[in-house]
Amino acid sequence: MAVFEEDNRSITNLKINEINANGSDDTAYGKDWIEIYNAGTTAVDLNGLYLTDKLSQKLNHRIKSENGEPLLLAAGAYQIFFADEKLALGQNHLSFQLSADGEEVGLYHLAGGNATTLDETTFGAQNFSGSFSRIPDGTGSFFSTISATPLAPNNLVLSANEPEILSAYPNPFDTEINISTDSKIESVELFDIIGKKQVIEVTGQKIDTRQISSGIYLLKINCAGQQHFVKLVKN
């Protein structure tokens, strides 16, 4: 029977910040990895926390330092964990791999006999060389980006493999955005540059943007089972 160690610390502001399940531009980071970001103002000891690729098995892998010393993550800093099942390579290697077809990732703290959720997310098929990135770091929504940014701030460089059958116009826009596609639109969301979801009214393939302030926005469209992203500017 498995025995799980726990502690009674109060831990907040640790975020799953970036996920790469299909290779990265930097071969030093291997095929599968998860980036954790400390969005707080004080350092956090990662030693004793748990990571998993199955939300139903929260205590899948226990993070454990090699020498028993604290594994401190400074405020505003990043930590990479390699999902490669190669535990002999060090304390930042995990006992599971990630699927490029889409999966789940969770970060937990075991306290008082309960696994407390620090952060959880799911991601879809990753058939591009970038990663699923939280933009901005620690607080924003997840987007598919064309470039992986391990141990560095995520940015709004989006996946370049968007199909030509989908477009959004005009750009820049004023009172409305039009979506052009022959496929069925399942959902539409609009985010500002800091990742805040905007309140919009969608009618068919038109988006009423009269209540939206001037600035840079990211349009997320779920269409034909795929997520598509368009960067737009409002005058």
N, C-alpha and C positions, 0 to 999 in steps of 0.2 A: 504494500500500500504506500502511495506517495505521501511524503511528509513535506508540507510547505512552511517555509519560514516567513514570519511577518514582523512588522514593527509598527509603532504607534505615532509616527511622524505625521504632521499635517503638510501635505504636498499639493501645491497649486501651480498653475501657469506653465506646466510642461505640455508641449504640443507635438503631435506628429506633423512634421512640416513639409516633408517631401518623400515621395516613394518612387523608386526606380525598379521596375520588374523586367526590363527588356534591354539591358545594356545602357551605357552612358557614353557621352562624348569623351570622357576621361577614362581610359581603360584601367587606370589604377584603382577605380572604384568597383570594378567587377560587374557582374550581371545584376544581382538583386541587392538592394540596400534600402534602409529606412533612416531618415534623418529626424532626430529629435531636437526641438528648439526650446530654450528656456526664455519664455516671454515675461518672466518676472524680474524683480529688482535685486534678488539675492541668489547666491549659488545654491544648487540642489544636488544632493548625493543620489546618483542613479543606482547605486549599489542596492540590490534587494528588490528592485522594481521588476515588473513582468511585461514581456512583449509576446504577442501572439498573432498568427495569421488566421485564427478561427475565433470569432467572438463568443462562441459557445464553450471554448476552452481557454478561459482567461489566464490561467496560470501555466501556459504552454512552455515558456522559457523564462527562467529567472536570470536577470542580469547580476553577475557576480564578479567583483574585481579579483584579479589573479593573486594578489598578496593580502587581501582583507582590508586594504586601505580604502578610504572613501573614493568614489568615482565621481568627482565634482564636476558639474556643468555650470559654468559661470553665467551670470545674467547676460542675456543677449547672445549667448554662444550656441554652437551647434555640435551634435554628436552623431556620427554615422555608425550604424549597426549593419553588418553584412549578413544577409539572409542566405547562407550558403551551406549550412549543416557542417561547417568545418570548425568545430569547437576547439580543436587543438591549435588553431592559429591565433587564439587570443580572446580576451574578454569582450571584444566588440564583434564577435561572430555568434550567430544564432543557430538554434537547433532546427530551423525550418527554412524552406525556400518560399519564394513568391511566384505566383502564376501570372504570366503575361496575359492570360485570358480574363483576368479580373479576380479580385479577392478582397479580403478584409484585413485590417490591421488595428490592433488595440494595444493600449498602454495602461497598466494597472498597478495599484498599490495595495498590498495585502495588510489589512489592519483590523483588529477586533474580530478576526475570523471571517471577514468579508473582503471580497476583491472590489476595491473602489476604482471606478473608471476615471482615469486621468484624461484620456482622449481615445476616440474610436473613429474610424472612417472606413468606407468601402470604395473601391475603384474598379472601373470597367477595363475592357481590353486595352492593353498598351502596345499598340502596333506601330510605334514610332520611337525615335532614338532619344527623346527627351524624358520628362518625368511628370508625375502628378504633383503639383506644387501648390502650397497654400500661399496666396498672395493677397495682402502683404504677409510677411512672416508672422506666424503665431496667432493671427486674428482673422485673416481673410478666408475666402472660400477656396476650394481646390480647382485648379485648372490644368489642362493638358498643355505643356510647354514644349517648344522645339529643342530647348537646351536644358540639360541637367545642371544644377548649381550646388553640388555638394559642399557643405561647410561655408556657404556664401548666401547672401540675400537672394531670394527668388525674384523673378522679374516677369514682366508682361510680354515676353517673346513667346508667341503662341505656336502651336503645331502647324507645320507648313503643308500638311497633307489634306487640307480641306477640299472637298469635291467642288468642281466648277459648277455643278448644278445648283448650288446654294450661294446666295449673295444677299447683302443688306445695303440699302441705299435710301436717300443720298448720304454722302459722307464728305464733309460735315453735314449734320442734319439740324433742323429747326423744330418744327412742331410735330413731325411724325417720322417713323422709320418704316420702310417697306421691305419685306422679305420676299425674295424671289426663289422659288423652288417648286419642282413638280411632285415632290414627296410630301407625305402627310406630316404636318408639324404637331408634335406631341406636347411640347411645352416651350415657353420662352421666358428667360430671366435677364435682367439688366443689372450690372454691378458698376459702381464707381471705382475710381483708381485705388481706393483703400479697401476694396472688397465688400462695401456695404450694398446690400440688395435694394434696388429702387422699386417704388410702387408704380406700376405701369398698367395701362389698359390695352389689352390685345384683342383686336377684332379681325378674325381671319388672318391675313398676312400683313396687317397694319398695326403699328404700335403708336399710341398717342403719347407724345413726349412733351406736351405743353407744360407739364408741372416739373419737368426736369431742368436743373440748373446747368449753366454752361460748364463744360469740362470734358474729360476723357472717360469713356465708358467701354465696358466689355459686354457684348451681347452673347448670351449662351442659348443655343437653340438645340433642343432634342428633336431629331428628325430621322425617321426610318431606322430607329434603333441605334443611332449614333449621336454623339455630342459634337456640336460645331460652335466655333468661337469667332466673333468678328469684333475687332477693335474699331470704335467709332468716336467721333468728336462732335459735341454740340456747340453751335455758335453762341 
